[in-house]
Amino acid sequence: MAKPDDRSDNVDKLQDMIADTMENIRESRDYLKAHGDQMSAEQKAEMQAKNERREESIEGFRSEIKDEAHS
């Protein structure tokens, strides 16, 4: 038998995911500042692209929070 769909803590989980993702962005930017001169252009570009995807994810999380608030 399937578990009932409990969405009561979805907003909290989404907010935690946003905070974690923002922390990952900060850490990778700090890493780039500290070690960017030791990295290849390709490695830097990969990290920057990953941060862009993280920022897109944050926007998606925020959209989901809005949807949950309307439910």
Secondary structure, DSSP 8 states (H G I E B T S, - for coil): -------TTHHHHHHHHHHHHHHHHHHHHHHHHHHGGGS-HHHHHHHHHHHHHHHHHHHHHHHHHHHHHH-
